[in-house]
Amino acid sequence: WAEVLAALHQAQARWDRAPRIDGIETVSLLRGEPVGEVLQLGQDGFRFRYEGANLLRALVLLGERDEKGRRTLLFEKSLLRKETLEDEGQAVRRRNREELLEVYSHPDGAHDVGFRYDALRHLLTDGERAFPVTVDETDLADAAAHVRSVPVLYLDPKYGKFFATVYTNWLGHAASVVVEVPQKDGSVVYAEVDPPPQAKVRPLLEALGDDGKVSYVPTGELAWGEGLRLTIDLVPPGSYEVLLGVETLTGRTASAHHGFRVAVRDDDLLANREASARELTAENLTGEWEVVDAGAWFREQRLVPLGGFVTYRPHPRYRRVLEKVVSKPRGQDLYRGLHVVEVLRPGPGLPHMAQYVLDDGGQPRFDYGYGLSYPLFDRAGGRDLLLSLDLRTGELQVFVKRSGPPLTLSNRPQPAAPPPTAQPVSLDGVWQADDGTGLAIEGTQWVYFEAGQPVDQGVLQVEGDTITAQSLVTGTVMAFRFQIAGNRLVLQDQAGGITQYARVR
């Protein structure tokens, strides 16, 4: 080893050049061009070049700029990951050890890098109140365990006040609190504590001064109660800063900073975020969802199946966690038996879902990474819909619910039920709705069509003004009230959604 290290040090000494960072700019990663500001969830980010030899690590710091205090209040500290947008997102792809190391390694030479920033930050919450906090993700061992650390001021009702670090697990729960206990000789002893419900916690933002000095700013106070959680939220509009740093094995460093502004996204995507927080429940998600063409839905309000299905069911152990099975075609597991789960995080903050792959011990695997998505629920034409924005890639997917409990939606008026049918009538025929979906009914048999293709079929029974239908594909039993007027058929599902069909033959 002595000979190896000596040779290594000699080689490093010959290439002991200072690294360099050039040309940081705010860009639209969607269009690949410079922009004047970062839009909330707008697929914007930063582009720059760094170069050097014997590079050990590269860091990214993000924070709010405090010009008066000549400092930046950091809300994120992370390792720079050399990945493209295609490497991230909800897709489940395993990386071997070499690939994982490559993500965080920095070969000699120049690197052109672009990384996405959607104007998000973390909050520490007790479930009701939430305050900004600095999240440190610069420890690769913590990253491998999906652990995050945040600085706090810990106030113990018996022992007093301590600077501390809260470590959160993959569920977002505070799993450990480590306090710093000053000693008379000036040293510090670290101790893990089990906070009582009466303990208080003040989340801290790390403040990096223009002179390089570090201090901490409290953002609020939370009672420990039953424990704290880490969540995410949009940063408000204002002035922010990204700071980049690279370091070599020989201790050479380079840093650069770039100011930018965040703009509010004021379209329908975020207009219903409060409703999404109330509706992000296990009951609403449980069941089978079919993937439909997002473009056809937004352009023409047509449900065009893409052949993929996602099934959610409650996890037997964890609350607010659902097991997830993706199949294409129906019944063929795309994840090959992997234990994929979604963690529901309705808020405070931005409601979202976090996807993990669990090992046999029920812990998340590092080699499959994780995904984040922002869900919105809706009902249109009597169909329950899920719109899911991938917070890693920006991809927007649309799903229609095929089985499971009907959605419970908030602040949405329910249409009145159609009047009962006066006398028995025949439902036989082919019926088509305005969105292109259709029904073919003959006696007690039915087939459901989308875009002219059969996607479900089964049997039905008519009693008065009620149809009870069972799918022979999924086994799901559904009930509808109906009315026929001439060549028009009106169906109302159990959630109150109404679909109108016209007889085409």
Rosetta blueprint (number, residue, H / E / L):
1 W L
2 A H
3 E H
4 V H
5 L H
6 A H
7 A H
8 L H
9 H H
10 Q H
11 A H
12 Q H
13 A H
14 R H
15 W L
16 D L
17 R L
18 A L
19 P L
20 R E
21 I E
22 D E
23 G E
24 I E
25 E E
26 T E
27 V E
28 S E
29 L L
30 L L
31 R L
32 G L
33 E E
34 P E
35 V L
36 G L
37 E L
38 V E
39 L E
40 Q L
41 L L
42 G L
43 Q L
44 D E
45 G E
46 F E
47 R E
48 F E
49 R E
50 Y E
51 E E
52 G E
53 A L
54 N L
55 L E
56 L E
57 R E
58 A E
59 L E
60 V E
61 L E
62 L E
63 G E
64 E E
65 R E
66 D E
67 E L
68 K L
69 G L
70 R L
71 R E
72 T E
73 L E
74 L E
75 F E
76 E E
77 K E
78 S E
79 L E
80 L L
81 R L
82 K L
83 E L
84 T L
85 L H
86 E H
87 D H
88 E L
89 G L
90 Q L
91 A L
92 V L
93 R L
94 R L
95 R L
96 N L
97 R H
98 E H
99 E H
100 L H
101 L H
102 E H
103 V H
104 Y H
105 S L
106 H L
107 P L
108 D L
109 G E
110 A E
111 H E
112 D E
113 V E
114 G E
115 F E
116 R E
117 Y L
118 D L
119 A L
120 L E
121 R E
122 H E
123 L E
124 L E
125 T E
126 D L
127 G L
128 E L
129 R L
130 A E
131 F E
132 P E
133 V L
134 T L
135 V E
136 D E
137 E E
138 T L
139 D L
140 L H
141 A H
142 D H
143 A H
144 A H
145 A L
146 H L
147 V L
148 R E
149 S E
150 V E
151 P E
152 V E
153 L E
154 Y E
155 L E
156 D E
157 P L
158 K L
159 Y L
160 G E
161 K E
162 F E
163 F E
164 A E
165 T E
166 V E
167 Y E
168 T E
169 N L
170 W L
171 L L
172 G L
173 H E
174 A E
175 A E
176 S E
177 V E
178 V E
179 V E
180 E E
181 V E
182 P E
183 Q L
184 K L
185 D L
186 G L
187 S L
188 V E
189 V E
190 Y E
191 A E
192 E E
193 V E
194 D L
195 P L
196 P L
197 P L
198 Q L
199 A L
200 K E
201 V E
202 R E
203 P E
204 L E
205 L E
206 E E
207 A E
208 L E
209 G E
210 D L
211 D L
212 G L
213 K L
214 V E
215 S E
216 Y E
217 V E
218 P E
219 T L
220 G L
221 E L
222 L E
223 A E
224 W L
225 G L
226 E L
227 G L
228 L L
229 R E
230 L E
231 T E
232 I E
233 D E
234 L E
235 V L
236 P L
237 P L
238 G E
239 S E
240 Y E
241 E E
242 V E
243 L E
244 L E
245 G E
246 V E
247 E E
248 T E
249 L L
250 T L
251 G L
252 R L
253 T E
254 A E
255 S E
256 A E
257 H E
258 H E
259 G E
260 F E
261 R E
262 V E
263 A E
264 V L
265 R L
266 D L
267 D L
268 D H
269 L H
270 L H
271 A H
272 N L
273 R H
274 E H
275 A H
276 S H
277 A H
278 R H
279 E H
280 L L
281 T L
282 A H
283 E H
284 N H
285 L H
286 T L
287 G E
288 E E
289 W E
290 E E
291 V E
292 V E
293 D L
294 A H
295 G H
296 A H
297 W H
298 F H
299 R H
300 E H
301 Q L
302 R L
303 L L
304 V L
305 P E
306 L E
307 G E
308 G E
309 F E
310 V E
311 T E
312 Y E
313 R E
314 P E
315 H L
316 P L
317 R L
318 Y L
319 R L
320 R L
321 V E
322 L E
323 E E
324 K E
325 V E
326 V E
327 S E
328 K L
329 P L
330 R L
331 G L
332 Q L
333 D E
334 L L
335 Y L
336 R L
337 G L
338 L L
339 H E
340 V E
341 V E
342 E E
343 V E
344 L E
345 R E
346 P L
347 G L
348 P L
349 G L
350 L L
351 P L
352 H E
353 M E
354 A E
355 Q E
356 Y E
357 V E
358 L E
359 D L
360 D L
361 G L
362 G L
363 Q L
364 P E
365 R L
366 F H
367 D H
368 Y H
369 G L
370 Y L
371 G E
372 L E
373 S E
374 Y E
375 P E
376 L E
377 F E
378 D E
379 R E
380 A E
381 G L
382 G L
383 R E
384 D E
385 L E
386 L E
387 L E
388 S E
389 L E
390 D E
391 L L
392 R L
393 T L
394 G L
395 E L
396 L E
397 Q E
398 V E
399 F E
400 V E
401 K E
402 R E
403 S E
404 G L
405 P L
406 P L
407 L L
408 T L
409 L L
410 S L
411 N L
412 R L
413 P L
414 Q L
415 P L
416 A L
417 A L
418 P L
419 P L
420 P L
421 T L
422 A L
423 Q L
424 P L
425 V L
426 S L
427 L L
428 D L
429 G E
430 V E
431 W E
432 Q E
433 A E
434 D L
435 D L
436 G L
437 T L
438 G E
439 L E
440 A E
441 I E
442 E E
443 G L
444 T L
445 Q E
446 W E
447 V E
448 Y E
449 F E
450 E E
451 A L
452 G L
453 Q E
454 P E
455 V E
456 D E
457 Q E
458 G E
459 V E
460 L E
461 Q E
462 V E
463 E E
464 G L
465 D L
466 T E
467 I E
468 T E
469 A E
470 Q E
471 S E
472 L L
473 V L
474 T L
475 G L
476 T L
477 V E
478 M E
479 A E
480 F E
481 R E
482 F E
483 Q E
484 I E
485 A E
486 G L
487 N L
488 R E
489 L E
490 V E
491 L E
492 Q E
493 D L
494 Q L
495 A L
496 G L
497 G L
498 I E
499 T E
500 Q E
501 Y E
502 A E
503 R E
504 V L
505 R L
